[in-house]
């Protein structure tokens, strides 16, 4: 039987990766993307020495959140739908095309929920998903 030292559970949470929900992963990516875009927009206005290191940091965090989002496997059909809709919106909103590898990786994680997603999107179930 495990004994819990007061405060130990909270402290361990700082060092271990928590199982995030799909919506929290999407929110994390949105947050870092928004901060990076805001910093890019202020590029002409700010002459701070910290501007470029902050921009590099937010780009790194955005890429990392995107990578976690792509590789995460949905827990249920609702999570799969949320992930699909967000990725579709993200892919259509970005100026540079999304790499084919990223699309294939996302489809692989969504494949178990293909029939649910086809119903939710109002189309027939297809073999490609």
Buried (B, 14 or more C-beta within 10 A) or exposed (E): EEEEEEEEEEEEEEEEEEEBBBEEBBBBBBBBBEBBEEBEEEEEEEEEEEBEEBBEBBBEBBEEBBEBBBEBBBEEBBBBBBBBBBBEEBEEEEEEEBEEEBBEBBBEBBEEBBEBBBEBEEEEEEEEB
